[in-house]
Amino acid sequence: MDWALFSIFITVAIAHFLALLSPGPDFVLVVKSAINNGPKKSIGVAAGIASANALYIALCLIGVGSLLASSVMIMIALKVAGGLFLIYLAVMALIAKKSDYQDLAFSGAQVKVETTFVKEFITGFMSGILNPKNLLFYLSLFTVVLTKDVDLSFKIGLGIWMTSVVFLWDLSVIYVLSRDKVRKKFSKLAYYIDKCTGVILGLIGLTIVKSALSK
């Protein structure tokens, strides 16, 4: 087993999953779709968001490869920027107020609008693509862990893994939070979950910046 690649995989997998735990625009969209449309049609939203993430992952992987071949200074600058972005996400999570999470507990008695799987897919895809945090988050991760020694097959495998995790996570949220009791309980915990993930992402960001500046 190549422990260097295994270490890269674990680092990316943990940071990625922690980011998924933090409720954001995509998360709120998934919850709303599950409540308004039911789990079956809401799968379209999960598929759309996962597709948008897959596109950003592919762009980041290609971009990182070209940057690595061009300039060491650019890579250092990107690592610092990526680390600072993770710190920014941490600060935003830590300063958020409990009132900011009230939208997660909205009533399920809203008027249901007729929709289709395709419409939900487009909605999810546009939400993911129009959220610049997705692109910046993946870029911040890949510029740190992917080096010239990492081959293409590992990069593709990593991209497939992350895309699959996004889809399965949103899918699980749809089926679990479409139930009123579960959704209301989660809305109370979302505030504290965001704080914990914010601290961890902040520590990762600080480590990245320190590592980049020490070279």
N, C-alpha and C positions, 0 to 999 in steps of 0.2 A: 504493500500500500504506500502511495506517495503521500507522506504526512503533510508536505507543504500544500498540496492541492486540497487535502482534507481540511486543513486549517482554514484555507480560503473559503471553502464551501460552508463550513460551520459559521465563520464570521458573517458572510453574506446572508445565510439562512436566518440567523438569529436577529440581525439588524432589520432584515426585511419583515420578519414576522412581528417584531415589536412595532414597526411602523404600521402594520395592518391592524394591530390592536388599538391604535389611537384613532378614535372616531373623527372622520373628516368628511368632506363633501360627498365623496363616493359612498361612504358608509351610510350617511343619512339618506342618500338616494336609494340605496338597497333596502333600507328599512321601510321607507315610504312606499316603495313599489311592492314589497311583500305584504304590507297592510292593505293597500288599495286594490291590488290586483291578484293576490293569492300567490302561493309558491310556484305554480307551474309557469305562468306568464312571466313572473319575475326572474326566472332563470335567464331570460333574454338580457336583463340588466347586468347580471353577473358575467355573462358571456361577453357583453359589450365592453365592460370595464376591463376584463382580462385581456381582450384583444387590444385595447388601447395601451395597456401596460406592456403587452408583447411587442408592440410597435416601438414604444419608447426604449424597451430593453435592447431591441435589435439595433436601433439608432445609436444608443450609447455604446454598445459593444463595438460597432463599426468605428465610431468616432474615437473611442479610447484607443483602438488599435492604431489609427493614423496618428494620433497625438503622441503615443509612445515612440513612434518611429521618427517624429519630427524634432522634439526638443524636450530635454530633461527639465528645463526651467518651466516650460508650459505645464508639465505634469505636476511639478511642485506647486505651482500656482493653483492648478485645478484641485489638488488635494487640499490645499488650505481653504479654497472656496467651498469645497464639498464639506469639509469639517465645520466650517463656519455656518453652513446651511443647516447641518444637523443640530448645531448649537441653537440656531434660530428657531428650529422646530421645537426644541426642548423649552426654550424661553416662552414661546407662544403657548405651549401646553401648561407650563407652570403658572403663567399669569392669567390663564383663562378662569372665568368665574363660573359658579354653579349655574347661573342663569343662562350661560351659553349652551348648556346641554338640555335645555327644556324642550327643544324641538324633537328630541328622541322619544319623548313620552307623549306625543300628541295622540289624540283619540283616534281609535280605529273606526269610528262611526262616520268618517268623511264620505262624501259622495263619490262613488266609484265611477271612473271614466272608462268607457270601452276601449280596450287596447289589444295589441297583438304581440307575439313574441318578437317580431321584426321591429316594431315600434320601440319596444323596451330595449332591444339590442342597440338600436341607434342612439337612444337616450343615454344608455350606459357608456357607449363608445365615446360620444361627444363629451360626456362628463369627465371621462378619463383623459381624453386628449386636451381638453381646454383647461385642465388643472396643471399648471406649470410645476407644481411641487412634485408631481410624479417623475417628470423628466429630470429635474434637479436632484431628486433623491437617488435615482438609479445612477446618475452620473457621479454623484458623490461616493457611492459605494464602489463602482467599477474602477474609478480612477485610483482608488486606494489598494484594492486587492488584486487587480489584474496586471500582471507584468509581462515582459517579453517572453518569459519562460512558459506561460500558460498557452496551451495549444487551442486550436479552433474547436475541436470536439468538446473540450471541457467548457468552453464559453457557451456553445450551443446547448449543452446539457444543463448548464446553470440557468440559461434563459428559459428553457422548457420547464425546469423545476419551479422557478419563481412565478411564471405565468400560471402554472397548474395550482400553486399554492394560493394565488390571488383568487382564482375561480372557485376553488374548493372552500376557501374561507368565506367568500361572499355567499356561496351556496348554503353553507351551514348557517350563516346569519339569517338568510331568507327563511329557512325552515324552522329555526328556533325562535326568532323574534317576530314571526307572523302571529304568534300566540300572545294575547294581550297581557297575561300575567307575567310571562317571561320578559316581555318588552319593558314593562313598567319597572320591574326589578333591575333590569340592566341599566335603564336610564339613571337610576340612583347610583350605580357603581361606575358608570362611564367617566364621571369626574375624577375619581380616584385612580382608575386605570390609566387615564391620560397623564396624571401626575407621575405615576411610577414609570411609565414608558418614556416620559419626557426626561426624567433624571437619567435613565440608562442611555438614551440617544445622545443626551448632552455629554455624558462621559465618553461615549464613543467618538463624538465630534472633537472633544478636547484632545483625546489620544491621537486622532488623525492629524490635527494641526501640529501638535508637539512632534510627532514623527516626521512630518514633512519639513518643519523648520530646523530639525536637528541634523538634516542631511546636507 
